[in-house]
């Protein structure tokens, strides 16, 4: 019997781990996956914000646990991966949404700026997924969802390390797909357009610049976090069984212009 359309998107019985889950894009995706039926492990640095996010999910009838750790620390990434199965079982879905954008002119970027950006934005998705993939492979099913960026394919001023890291995320996604898809573990990425999040606050707080971004989309507005829900559930569910190695731009048409 062919599965129903609704069942393709149902995450009941699945376990998702989402980084950067205390706010912004990661927070929205975590709440969305919980609403679709997954038990969610929320990961970020600040425990009070994580606990508040978990409480919101519980208030909506979902299940959530928290791991507070600094994912720019390699040892913390390994510890996070070791702790993750202890709440609801080994994760079936990993969403790598934690990120940082240190905004300086290229000639002012320090070694510390570079290392902090690449450690959190690129190394953490690599090592966390590498540690959690074996259990998915053993079950024959899993989903890696990375958060890329429009800067994966084009440059914006004063964010060189961020752009380099996000270009790497797009290629990492392809590499993960090549390595693991034959075992039932797909890897894809979402490249958001302009969304109001803590990471984009310097742009959001400039009304002229923010409006210019909106005017550069085909749709004529900047993104709202709810715009990410469909892509997130699609890539985390059986609906995307034959989709891997891809980056889906959720940007109102900005990248197509």
N, C-alpha and C positions, 0 to 999 in steps of 0.2 A: 504494500500500500504506500502510495506517495505521501510524504509528510505534509501536513497542512501548512499554509503560509505562516500562520501565527506560531506554529511550533518551531519554524526555522529561526525565529528571533528570540525564542524563549531561553533564558539562561538559568532556569530552575535546576538546582543540583550542581551548578558550576561554582567555582571559587575564583575570585579575581583579586589580584594585588595591584594597587594603583599608587604610584609615587606622585608626590606633589599634590596629595589628595586633601590637603587642609583648606584649599581655596582655589579660585580661578578655574582654569581648564581641567586640571586634575580633580578638583572637587566636584565639578559638574559631571564629569565622566563617572566618577565613583558612585555618585548618587543615581545616575542613570542606569548603571549596570545593576545596582541593588534593586532598582524599580523593576528591572527586567527579570529578576529572580536570583541573581548571584549573591552569594555571601562575599563580602568585600573586606579586604585587609587594607587599611589606609596607612600610607607611609609618608612622613615628612619630618622636618626638624622640630617643629614646635608642638609639644604634646597637648597643651590646652586647646589649641585650634583643632588638632586632630580629634580630640575627645568631643568637642562641640560638633564637628562634622559627623562623627559617629552617632551622636545623639539625634541629629537631624534625620539620619538614615533610619535609626530605630523608631523615631516618631512617625516615619512614613510606612512602618511595618517591615523594614528590611533588617538585615543582620550585618554588623560591622565590628571589626576589631582594629586596634591601632598599634603601630610600631613607630616610635619616635627615634629617628636617627639622622645623622648628617651624611647624606649619600655622596658628598664630595670626598669622604673618607673611605678609602678602599676597604679597610677592615670592617667599617660599619656596613658596607654593602654586603659583605660576606655574612656578617652576623644577622642582617635583615633576612637574607635568603634562608639561613638556618632556622630562624624563628618562625617564618611565614607558615609552614605546614602545621604548626602547633595549635592553630585556632579552629580552622574548619577543614583541615586536610591540605594536601599539596595544591597550590594554585593551578588552575587550568588556563587562566588568562592573566597576562602581565601587561599593564599599561605604564609605559615610561613617560611620565608627564612632568617630572620635576625639572626645573631649569633656572638659569640665571642669565641675565644680559647686563654686562658691565659696559656702560656707554661712555667711551672715551675716544678721542681721535687716535688713529692708528699709531702715530708717533709717541703717544703718551701711554700706550698699553704696557703694563709691567709684566714681569714674569709671573708674579702672583695672580694678576688678572687672568692671564692666559691659562695657568694651571687650574685655577678655580673653575673657570668656564668649561674647559675640556673635561675636567674630572666629573663634574655634575652632569653636563649635557650629553656627553658621549661615552665616557668610560663607565659611568654607572649603568646606563642601559645595556652596555655590552656585558659587564660582569654579572649584573643581576639576572639578566636573561640566561646567560651561560650557566649559572648555578641552578636556575629553576627549570630549564628545558629538559634535563634528563627524566624527570618524573612525568612530564608531558609526553615525551617520546615513548616511555614505558607503557603509557596508557593508550598511545596511538592517536591522541587528540590534544591540541593546545592552540593558543592564540597569543601572539606577541603584537601589541599595538604601540608603536612609537609615536611620539609627537615631534614632527618635523616643523618646518616653517617655510614661509615664502622666501626666507633667506637661505633655504636649502638650494635655491636655484637663481637667486639674484642678490645683489648687494644693496644694503642700506647704510647710510653714513653712521659713523661712530659706534659701530657694533661688529667690528671685524672678527674677534674671537667667537662671538655668538654665531655669526654667519658660517664660519669655518666648522664649528661644532655641528650645526644643523645640516650643512652639506654632508658631513660625516654620518649623521643619523640616517639620511636618505640612503646612503650607500650601505651602512650597517644593516638596514632593513632588507636590502637585496641579498646581502651575504647571509643573513639569518634564514631568509626564505630558501636560498639555494641549499643550505646545509640541512634544514630540518623539515621542509615541506613534504618530502617523501615519507616521512614518519608521521604525517598527520598534523604537524605543528606549523601553522602558517605565520608569516610575519608581514605586517603592513604598517603604514604610517598615515597619520592625519597631518596635513599642513594647514593650520588655521590662518585665516586672514587677520584683519585687525579686530581684536576683541578687547573690551575693557577688563583688564585683570591687573593684579599688583605688578606684574612684569612690564606692562605697557603704560603704567601710570604717567611717566614723563611725556608720552605722546598724548594720552587722553586728556591731560591737564592743559594742553595747548589747544584751545578751541579751533584756531585757524588750521593748524596741522591736522587735527582730528577730522575736521570737515573735508579737508583736501583728500584724506585717505578714503572717506566715504564716497566722494565724488569720483574716485578712481576705480570704483567697482561698477560692474554692469547693473547690479541691483539698485545701487544708489544709496547704500547705507553700510555702516560697519556692522560687524557680527554681534549677535547676542549669544550668550553661552548656550541657550537652548538649541541654537542652530547646530550644535555639535552632537546632539543626542543620537540622531539617526545614524550617522556615520560610525559612531562608537559602538552602538549595538550591532550594526551590520558586521563590522570587522571582528567583533568579539563572539559572534554566534555562528551557527551552522549555515546561515544565509550566505556567508562568504567562503564556503568550502573550497571553491575553485578560484579564489582570488588570493594571490600571494606575491610578495615582492613589490607591491604597488604603494604609491603615495597619493592619497586622495586630498585634493585641495578644497577646503571648505572656506572659501574666500570671497564669495559673492561675484566671482568672475574676474577678480583683480589680476590673477596670473595669466588669464587668457587674453588680456588687452594688449 
